[in-house]
Structures are given as C-alpha cells and as structure tokens.
Amino acid sequence: MTDAERTRCLRRLRFPRELEAAFQQDYFQRVLPSFRVGLGLMALVTVGQAVGFYLQAGPNAPLLAVALGRPIPLLATFGLTFWPRFWRYWQQYFVALLAVGLPLALSFVGPSLSSGGFGDEPAARLGYLAMLTLYGMVMLSGLLRLQFAWTVAYQGMLVGYSLAAALTHVPLPPQRVVAAYGFIILPALLMVTLAAYSYERLQRSAFLSNHLLEIERARSEAILRNTLPDPIVDRLKASAGVIADDHVEVTVLFADIAEFTPWSADKPAREVLELLNRVFSRFDRLVETHGLEKIKTVGDCYMVVAGAPEPRADHVEAAARLALAMQAEAQELSDGHGVPLRFRIGIHTGPLIAGVIGEKRLLYDVWGDTVNTASRLESSGVPGTIQVSARVAEKIEAGFVLRSRGEVEIKGKGLIRTYFLEGVRSA
C-alpha cells in the first residue's frame, strides 16, 4: 500500500474489503472490555435512576416502567457480546436498538414532562431532558466507542428525538427550546462527533501500521526459513547463542551434473542459469516432499542431508528414495528439453557436526568425514548412476536393488567397496 493509498483510506475511514473486515474484528476485540464495562455501568445507573425517579415523582407507573425496563436490553446486549460473530453487527445493533428504544421511552416520559413530573418549572423540565440527552451522548460515545459513521447516526437520532420531545411536551416557546439546544447540545454534539472521527482514524492508523509491520515480519521470516531449516530458525529466535550439534548418524547426498563445465563453456550466462534454476527448483520440491534438508548448491553441485537438524530413524532409506526421484526428474528434464542431464550421485551415512555459521549471511552447514566421503563417492561415480558406500548398502539392501561395483579408489580413503543403487525392491 502506497503512502497516498494509506492517506486516502484513513481520510475516508475505509479499507479494502478483506482488510476492513480484519480491522472491524480487531477493533471490536480492543473495545470489548470497555464495551462490557459500559453496559454494566449503564445497567447500574438505570437502576439507580429508577430509584431516584420513584423518590422524586412517586409511584408514576409509566416512568417507572421505562426506568426499570432499560436494564433489560443492556443486560441482553452484554450476553450477546459472547457470541463469536457479534463483532460484525454490534454497531448496527446498537443504532437499531436506539431507534426502537428512544420513541418507546419518550412515549412514557412525555406525559411526565407535560404534567411536571420532573419539576414544576418548564425550564427545569427542559434542563432535565437536556441533561439526559448529554448523558446518553457521553455514555454511548465514551464507553461503547462506536465508530464515526454509527456515532453520527445514533447522535442524530438521540438529539432529534430529544428535541422533538422537548418541543412537544415542555410548555415553552419553540424558539426558546431550540435556542437552549443550540447553546447546550450543539457544542457537545460537534465535540463528540469530532472526537469519534479522530479516535477512529487513530485506531485505523495504528491497525494499519501493525498490519504492514506483520507483513514485513512474515516476509522476513519467510526469507529466513528459505535460508535455514525451520528448527534452526526457531532456535535462533529463542536464543542468540551458537548453534552447533553433534549427530551420531546422518545420511549425506551429493548430486552433480556430469560434464556440465564443458557444456556451459560456450553457452550464454542466462541459458546456463535458467537450466540450473529449472533443475534445482525441481530438486527443491523433491527434497521438501521427502522431508529432507537441502544444505546448499555450489555451482552445479547439490547437497542434501537426511536426519539433521531433526533426527529421523529412516534417514538412509529417505536419502535413497530421494536419489532415485532426482534421477528420474533429471531424465524427464533431459527428454523434455533436449539437454543432456546425467547426474553423478553419491551417498554415505555416518556421524557429523552441524551448525550455523556467519553473522550477516547465515548458513546452516555440516562438517565431518561423512560429508567428505559422500562428496568423493559422487565425484568418483559414473554419470547417470547413484553410487553408495557399503555402509549405506548394508542398511537398505532389504528394500532396494543394489549392484556391487567392487572396490573403488577414493581420494583420501584408498580402496573402498561401493554399490550402485538401481531401484526399489518390489514386494
């Protein structure tokens, strides 16, 4: 949202549809405590007024009916606040309640005004009615915090009904009644209306700032979670300490495009990058599907671990299934795009150290002899095959098809026995 759009939304007191619904729900939840307190206070005040009316006017049946009846809708509304969907309708409900309740109340109060039930002097009756009007304006605005549009609606009805009652039932010249309302009620009406507008705009500004902040926070966290494993992100957020873990047994997979360097030497940079992005994006989806962890890419080399940072019992089998899926994906890309993609894949399992390095460009990485051996198994492999160590073969031979390659010279290791992983053993 641009600054101009933000200003326009705040000035009009209206957001786009989905954001407006979120604001209305958030606003209701924030005003709900004072809303409930206001309802309770108004119920208590109306009971107190009933007692006062009785002491002042005696057993005036119509007046007491109004005084004693007012707490009932207030208490009913208090109960409605516990309805989960009430946030959608609470302001409309109050205006409708006022539209029904005001004429009903005035039909009972009117005769008392005409007969002097509030005092012998007409001016006293007018003053009492004006006081009740101010009470209603302040009580509803200050405690219920209706939004600007609904505040204007209920204030207009309240003042309109009150003025009509004064003109009808108070025996004073109409000019004097109107002048009294203009002197007493009109300034209060303007102040309450302005306060409602300012308050809602302030609430909308605070909500929008928090909303945009949450969007940026979610975007930053999404970037962080695309860079680091979720468990590592959670640990970084919980503590600023160094993250370094010893894993007793983890499976490491390396995949590299055979003869990629000669192929890419005479190709435009864009074509090379588009190919790598297409291949590794598909590999990323496979890694996520199999529940493993991509560590990094270096050039055309792709590295994955199974069993870290979160341990899993089937890490060797999971890495084997991923390797076969990557091999099939590479073949599909080769057939579909006419680009020879023959991967060498190497897999080894064993202990290693894992942790986060760096301060600005954080990197989750793994170290140890297991990593080196997996890398050498890949580099000494045959294009288009998956070469695994004897240790891996021993753990997966019951469920996968393996073919012995014999002993292979591995840099830094000497001769070690390796196997080709060729598929899943059928049931």
QUIFENCOR-V642681 format. One record per run of one state. SS is the DSSP state (~ for helix, > for strand, _ for the rest). FROM is the first residue (numbers start at 1). TO is the last residue. If there is no record, write none. Layout:
BEGIN
SS:FROM:TO  SS:FROM:TO
END
This chain:
BEGIN
_:1:2  ~:3:12  _:13:16  ~:17:57  _:58:60  ~:61:80  _:81:85  ~:86:88  _:89:89  ~:90:114  _:115:121  ~:122:144  _:145:147  ~:148:169  _:170:173  ~:174:227  _:228:229  ~:230:238  _:239:243  >:244:257  _:258:259  ~:260:264  _:265:268  ~:269:290  _:291:292  >:293:298  _:299:300  >:301:306  _:307:314  ~:315:337  _:338:342  >:343:357  _:358:362  >:363:367  _:368:368  ~:369:379  _:380:385  >:386:389  ~:390:396  _:397:399  >:400:410  _:411:413  >:414:424  _:425:427
END
